Structure formats: structure tokens, C-alpha cells
Amino acid sequence: MKRTVFARTAAGSLAACLALGLAGCGAKTESTASSQTAESAPATTETATAETADPYAYLSDFDYSSIFDENGYVAGVTATDYVTVPADLKLTLSEEANTVAAEDVDTYINDNILASFEETVEVTDRAAATGDTVNIDYAGSIDGVAFDGGTAQGYDLTLGSGRFIDGFEDQIVGHTPGETFDVVVTFPDPYENNPDLAGKEAVFTTTLNSIQETQLPELTDAWVQENLNQELGLTSVDTLKSYVEGILLFDQQANEIYSQLNEQLTVAEELPESLVKYFEDYYLLTPFLYSQMSGATLDDFVAASGFENTAAYLESIHGYVESAAHQTLIIQALAETYGIVCDTDTMNSEFMGQFGTNDTSSYTAQYGETYLKMSILNNLVTQHLIEVANA
């Protein structure tokens, strides 16, 4: 037996005990003055550009619910065969864990709720500063002669980002929207983007069109009613703050509880093969989707990321697979110990609190019902442990 590392995951997350995945990226070409690239990513295997023989093609039919039963348990597995839950399990919660600061509630609302509704507005009544996103037109020339790739209109640029050659962005700072001015820079030598320009001085006639700012909506009862009532049933700023306080309180309490579980629970060295295979496939799913997008096999895709093959990639993420299996077994072992299940009625009654909606259809279509039950079971067990600790 060995002690596990049990990490609390965010409440309400659909990947309740899951995380991570290998991400790939592509790039697009920008103007001569710019030096950075942008990323793009696939969403499903339906966007694949070509079919290739791949021993991991079965992942295109990955079923999130395949391993879980009607109560949210791992089907055919008795978790207490793998997890030792002490008869004298001792759980306590500190005053700090049971208290949420008002400023934490406000920060959460600003960063996680209002930020989702932020709007970009154009500012024209002040000078540009480092960190601003500006919209510019520019036309570059060397000795009065325009060159390819040196002209753009309506280009959005964040000043200080380093996307353009040295000195370009700094010379926009201090100008106000509507101004046209010259930006004088010297191309680096060597300059791989266009060797013909290396070391040459260029003049970019630049017009600052606007400065773009993001603004959060004003938090009022009317705003809450308009934007959060239908999905969350919230009607005022006070109800929103109470809702957020509950989320933060749960997370604080859960983190402290889980630290104590780490100290008192042990997990067997040998884990159920079906559970390990499930999480291996789970973590392979994202790179597999990217490989399909590029028309490559999964082996070829992970090789391009520096791994010898998929087996080597799996070896590198073994710790994540093991951790996910441990967490799933621990939650189930505690559920078995306390007689907690997540049947369909329980799922329906608890769904709103975890996913912020009463409509289960889109979630069940994507993840399956028993996966959702597993996720909700996680919260039910945690809530029970909190109640035990506070008793």
C-alpha cells in the first residue's frame, strides 16, 4: 500500500477528477513588421483533413461514460478493495476554511463572471501607453520606396508585446488617436523574415486609429436579473454574492479536507486495469484529435512533440493517469463507506448546483449520464465529509 496525493479539483468542472492533455498548435504568417505567430486548434475528429491508418483510431469513439455505472461508481469495481479508509478517520475544519472574505467574493465575480461579459470599446481622448491595444494603419518604405509586407490597415497591436521589430511599438506610445506620424526603425541583421531588409533603416508612416479598452459591465440587480436569472436563478447582487460565497466556501473546505485525506488514506499499488486503461485513453484523446486534424497518426504527432512514440508519451504522463485513478477510487471508497450513491433522481436534483443549469440534455449528449453521475458523486462525498468535519 502507498499513500496517495489527492488533489482537489474545481467544483462544477465537468472534468471533475480529470485534467491536462497534450495540445498542438499551428501558425499563420503576419506582416514584415511582426515577429510572432498565432495558435489554432481542432475541436473534433470531424475536422480531420485526411484518414490515416492508426492503431489508436478507436479513440474517435471514446465514451466518457463507458466505465461508470448507474450510481456513478466504476462498474464492477469495489473501491474499498483498493483504498484503506481508517475506521477512526478524523476530519476537522479550521475557522479560516469556514470563512470567505468579502474581497474574495468580489474578485471572483469580477474575474470569472463579469469578465465573461466584458466589452471592447474604442478610446480616442487620451494618449497611447505601454500595455494598450491600439488599432493602426502603417505603410513602410526604405529610401522612399515601399517594400512587400510593409503595409497594413486596421491592425490591432498591443504595445509592449514585442510583436514588431525593436523600437516600433515604443514610438507609438504618447500619440493620440487621429495622429499620423513616422516610426523610424532599423531591421535586425540578420533578418530571417526577409534577408533583403536586414540592417536597413525603414520609415513607417503610421496612423493611430484608436485605443481599445475592455470594460466590465456595471454590477447591478438589473444586470444580474437580465444575465444570470435564466441559467442560475439569481435575481440580485446579493443573491449572486451568496452564490459565489458558497462556491468559494466549498472549495476552501474541500482543500482542507483533502489534505487530511492525503495523510490518512492509502491506495494499493496495483490498480484496476480497466480504470487505468480508461484514463490512458482519456489523456490520449486530445493529442489524438490534433493528430486527426493534421492527417497524421498519433505516433507521428507525438513524435513531432519530442516523444519516440505514443507509448513513450503515455510513460511521461503516467503520474497523471495514476493520480486520476487514485482520486476516482478514493471518492468511490468513501461513497461506499458512507452509503452515498448518485442515481438518476439525485443527478437531476443536484445538477443545477454543479453545472449552473437544469437542462441536462447537452451534457448527457456529450459525456453520457453516468459520467455526470460520477462528477456529482464527487461533490456529494465531499459535502458529506465537510458536514462530518463540522459536526
N, C-alpha and C positions, 0 to 999 in steps of 0.2 A: 504494500500500500504506500501511496505517497500523497503528500499534501498538495492541494491544487492552488492555483492562483485564480481566484474568482473575481472577475471584473464586472462592475455594474454598468449596464448599457442604458442609453437614454429611454425614459418612459415614453410610450406611444410610438416608438420607432417600429416600423413594420419588420425590420430585421432585428427582432428583439434580442437574440443571442448571437447575432451574426455581424461580421464586419469585413471590410477590406476586399480587394480584388485588383488584379493587375490591369492597369489602364494603358492603352496605346494612344498615339497621337499622330496627326498629320500636320502639314504646314502649308501656308499659302504665301505667294510672293507679294511683296509690298513695293512701294516706290523706292527710287535710288537713295533717298534721304533716310529711309527707315532701315533698321537693322534687326528687328525682332520678328518672330513668327507667331501665328495663332493656332490654336488647337481645335480639332474636330473629333467627334466620337460617334460610333454607331449606337443604335438603340436595340435592334433585334436582328436575328439572322435573316429576316426577310429582305434586308438591305444588302445582302451579300452580292458581290459582283460576279462571282464565279463559284462553281461547285468543284470541290476537290476531294479526293479520297482521303478520309481522315478517320483514324480509329476512335476518335473522340466525337464523331458526328452524332452519337446518341445524346449528347448534351443539348442538342437543339430541342429535345423533348423533355428537358429537365422539369420535374414536377416537385414544387416546393413542399407539397403535402404528402408526398409518397411514403414517408417513413412514420408519419404520426397517425394515431388512432382517433376515435370519436371523442375522446376525453382530453386530447392534446398531449397524450403520452407517446413515447416512442413505441410503436407497435411491437409486441412480442418481447419486450424488454422489461424486467423488473429492476428498477434503478437501484434499489437498496441492496441488490447483489453486488453492485459496483461501488457504492458510496456508503461509507460508515457515518451514520448520524448518531452522535452520542445521546444516550438516554437522558443525560443531565445537561443538554445543550443550554448554555447560558447566554442570553442576549440582553443587552441594555442599550439605551439611547441617551446621549448627553443632552443637556439643555440647548447647546449650540445646534445639534442636529434637529431639535424640535422647534427651532425658531427661524423664521425667514425675515431677513432685513428688508425694510420698505424700499431701499435703494436697489436691492437685487431684483425686486419685482419690477421696478421702473426700467431697469437696464434690460431685463428680459423682454419686456413689452416693446421697447424701442428697437432692440437688435433682432428680435425674432418674429414680431408681429407687424409693427408699423413699418419696418424696413421692407416687408413684402409688398407694401402699398406705396413705396416711395415713388416720386415723380421727378423727372429731369426737367428743369426749367432753364431758359436762356437768360443770362445776366449780361447787361450792356452798360451798367452805370459804375463800373469800377475797373481798376487795372488788374491784369492777369498776374497771378502769383504762382510760385512753385507748388505743385500738387493739384492745380486746377486742370480740368479737362477743357480744352479750347477747340473751337472749330475754325480752321484756317483754309485760305487759298494760298498757293505759292507757285512761283514759276522760277526755276533755276537757270542760270546762264554762266558760262565761262568766257571771259573776254567778250561779253555781249552776245554770245551765240548760245542758244538754247541747246540742251542735250536731252537724250532719251531718258525717260523715267524721272525727270526733274520737275515735273509739273503735276499738280493735283488741285482739285477744288472740293470744298466741303469736307476736309479731312479732320477727323477727331484725334487729338493728341493730348496726352496727359503730360504736363510739363514736369520735368524731373524724372521721367520714366526711363530715359536713356535709349529710347527707340530710334531717335535720329542721331546723326553724327555729332560729335562733340561740338558744343557751342551753339547749336541750332536752337534748342529749346530755351537756353538761358537768355537769348536775345529777344524772345517773345515776352518774357517777364517784364512787367512795368508798362506795357502797352495796353490801351483800352480798345474795346470793340469798335470797329469802324475805321481804325487806323490802318494805313498801308505804309510799310517800311521795308528796308533792306536788311536781310540777315546774311552776314558775310562769314563764311566758314571755309576751312581747308579740309579736303578729303584726306583721310589717313593714307599712309603709304607703307605697306601695300594695302590695296582696297579690293578685296576679293569679289565684291558685288559687280564691280566694273573697273577692271585694271586700267582702262584708258583715263579714268578720272583720278587715279592715285596721285596724291600730293598736290593736286591743283586747287587753287582758290576759286570758290564759286559764290555768286551773289543770288540769293533767293528773294525775289520781290514778294513780300508776304502781306496778306490782308487778314487781320484778326476779325473774324465774323462775330463770334460770341464766346462767352464763357458759360460752361454748362455746370449747373449745380443740382444735386439731388436734395429734395425736400421731403421730410416726413409729413404725413397728414397730421392735423391737429387732433389730439385725442379728446373727444367729447362723447357724451351719452348718445347723441345723434349718430356720430360716426360708428360707434360700437353697434348700435341698433341696425344700421344700414349694412355693415360689412361682416358682422360676426354673429348675428342673431340666427340666421337660417341654418348654418352649419354647427355652431356651438351653443345656440340658445342663450347667448349673452345679450343683455338689454341695456347695460350702463357701464361706465368706467369702473364703478365699484364691483360689479359682478365680474368684469374682466380681471381686475386685480385679485379678486378672491380665487378665480380660476387659475391664474398664474401662480399665486401663492401655494395652491395645492400641488401643482406640478413640481415646484422647487422644493417644497417640504418633503414630498415623496422621494425625490432624488437624494436629498441630503440624508434622510433616514435610511434609505436603501444602501447608500455608500457605506454608512457606518455599520449597518447590519452585515453587509457582505465582507467587510474587513474582519469581523468576528467569525464569520463562517470560514474564512480562509484559515483561521487559527485552529478551528475545532473539527472541521470535516476532512476526511481523507478519501481519495479516489483510487481504485485499483489500477495497477499498471496496465493490465490487459483490458481493452475497451471492446464493446460490441462491434464486430466487423461491419455490420450494416450501418451503424451510426458514423463510423469513421469514413466509410465509402461515401455516404451522403454528403458529409462536409467537404470531402475532397472534391466531389463533383460541384458542390456549391461554389467553392473557391476557384474552380476551373471555368465556371460559366462565363464570367466577364472576359477573360482573355480569349475564350473560345468565340464569343460574339465578335470580338475585334478581329480575330483571325478570319472569320467568315466575311467580314466587311472587306478585308484586303485580298480575299480569294486564296488564302494560304491555309495550310494545315496548322493545327495547334502547335505541333512540334516546331514547324518553321517559324511561327510567330514568336514563341518564347525564345527560340534561338536568336532571333533578331534583338531580343532584350537582354542577351548575355547568358542565357541558360543553355546547357548542352541539349536538353530535350525536355519534354513535359515531366518526365519522372524526376529530373533534377529540379525543376520548378516546384513540384509537389514537395520534394525534400526540403526546399528552402522555406516553405510555408507550413511545415509540419506542426510547428508550435501553435499556429492559429487554428489549424484543424483540431488539434488535441484540446486546446482551450475551449473551443466551441462545443466539442463533445462533452467535456467536463461540465460546463455550465448547464447544458441540457440535462445531463444525468443528475446533477445536484438539485436543480429545480424539481425534477420529477421525483427524486428520492424524498425530498421534503414534502412534496404533494402526497406521495404515498403514505408518509409518516403521519401527516395531519388529516388525511382523508379528503383532499381537495381535488376536484376534477373541473374541467371546463367542457360541459356538454353543450348542446346547441342552445338551450334556453339561457344558460349562463353566458355564452358568447354574445347572444343578442342583447342581453341586458347590460353587459359590460362594454359593448363595442363603442358606444358613444364616448365613454370616458377615456378610452385609449386612443381611438382613431379620429375623434372630433366630428363624427357623422353617424347617423343612424342607418345610412344606406350601405349595406354590406356587399351589394352586388358587384361593384367594380373590383373590390378587394378579393372576393372569392373567385372571380373570373381569372384574376392574375395569379393568385397564390394558393387557392384552394381553401376549403373550410377548415381542415384540420391543422393547417399551418397557422391560421389565425387563432385557433383554439390554443395551440402551443404558446403563441405570443401572449395571449391574455392570461394563460395559466401562470406565466412568469410573473405578471403583476399581482395575480391573486395570491400566490405563495408569498411574494414579498410583502404585500399588505398584511397578511396574516402574521408574518414574523415581526413586523412593526408593532402590531397590536399586542403580541406576546411580550415584546421588549418593553412596551409602555404600561403593561398591566401592573 
